Amino acid sequence: MHPIIEVLLIVIDLYMWAVIIGVVLSWLVAFHVVNRHNQFVYTVGDFLGRITAPALRPIRRILPSFGGVDLAPLALLLLLYLVKRLIVYYS
């Protein structure tokens, strides 16, 4: 496999992990397990929000509202997985 494709697959994997960690962190903040006023928690949450928000924003506009449940990260993860599989299949 071409090295550029391998780097692209690694970047997609890292982005998928960033989305997952962002979701888990938002749950921990919502259930008051971690304190958002903690500087480390705030920094990590802010960083993850900044790198995932551009990809989640268009998905949130398209998906209907499901009350308090945000399905945009799940849709993004499925989309990233599909892109990753297509890259592997066609390379």
C-alpha positions as CSV (number, residue, x, y, z in Angstrom):
1,M,0.0,0.0,0.0
2,H,1.2,3.5,-0.8
3,P,2.7,5.4,2.2
4,I,0.4,8.4,1.6
5,I,-2.7,6.2,1.8
6,E,-1.4,4.7,5.0
7,V,-0.9,8.1,6.5
8,L,-4.4,9.1,5.4
9,L,-5.9,6.0,7.0
10,I,-4.0,6.8,10.3
11,V,-5.4,10.3,10.2
12,I,-8.9,9.0,9.7
13,D,-8.4,6.6,12.6
14,L,-7.2,9.4,14.9
15,Y,-10.1,11.6,13.9
16,M,-12.5,8.8,14.7
17,W,-10.9,8.4,18.1
18,A,-11.2,12.2,18.6
19,V,-14.9,12.0,17.9
20,I,-15.4,9.0,20.3
21,I,-13.4,10.7,23.1
22,G,-15.4,13.9,22.6
23,V,-18.6,12.1,23.0
24,V,-17.5,10.3,26.1
25,L,-16.2,13.5,27.6
26,S,-19.5,15.3,26.9
27,W,-21.3,12.5,28.7
28,L,-19.0,12.7,31.6
29,V,-19.5,16.5,31.8
30,A,-23.3,16.1,31.4
31,F,-23.5,13.5,34.3
32,H,-21.2,15.6,36.5
33,V,-18.5,13.0,36.7
34,V,-15.9,15.5,35.6
35,N,-15.9,19.2,36.3
36,R,-15.8,21.5,33.2
37,H,-14.2,24.2,35.4
38,N,-11.1,22.0,35.7
39,Q,-8.5,23.6,33.4
40,F,-7.4,20.2,31.9
41,V,-10.9,19.1,31.2
42,Y,-11.8,22.4,29.7
43,T,-8.7,22.4,27.4
44,V,-9.3,18.8,26.2
45,G,-13.0,19.5,25.6
46,D,-12.3,22.7,23.8
47,F,-9.7,21.1,21.6
48,L,-11.9,18.2,20.7
49,G,-14.8,20.5,20.1
50,R,-12.8,22.7,17.7
51,I,-11.5,19.8,15.6
52,T,-14.8,17.8,15.4
53,A,-17.3,20.7,15.1
54,P,-16.6,21.5,11.5
55,A,-17.5,17.9,10.5
56,L,-20.5,17.6,12.9
57,R,-22.2,20.9,12.1
58,P,-23.4,19.9,8.6
59,I,-24.6,16.5,9.8
60,R,-26.5,18.2,12.7
61,R,-28.3,20.4,10.2
62,I,-29.4,17.4,8.1
63,L,-30.4,15.0,10.9
64,P,-33.8,15.6,12.5
65,S,-34.0,16.3,16.2
66,F,-34.3,13.3,18.5
67,G,-34.9,15.1,21.7
68,G,-31.7,15.2,23.8
69,V,-29.9,12.5,21.8
70,D,-27.3,13.7,19.3
71,L,-26.8,11.2,16.6
72,A,-24.4,13.3,14.5
73,P,-21.2,11.7,16.0
74,L,-22.6,8.2,15.1
75,A,-23.3,9.3,11.6
76,L,-19.9,10.9,11.3
77,L,-18.2,7.7,12.5
78,L,-20.2,5.6,10.0
79,L,-19.2,8.0,7.2
80,L,-15.6,8.0,8.2
81,Y,-15.6,4.2,8.3
82,L,-17.2,4.1,4.9
83,V,-14.5,6.4,3.5
84,K,-11.8,4.3,5.1
85,R,-13.2,1.1,3.5
86,L,-13.5,2.8,0.1
87,I,-9.9,4.0,0.3
88,V,-8.7,0.5,1.2
89,Y,-10.8,-1.2,-1.5
90,Y,-9.7,1.1,-4.3
91,S,-6.0,1.3,-3.4
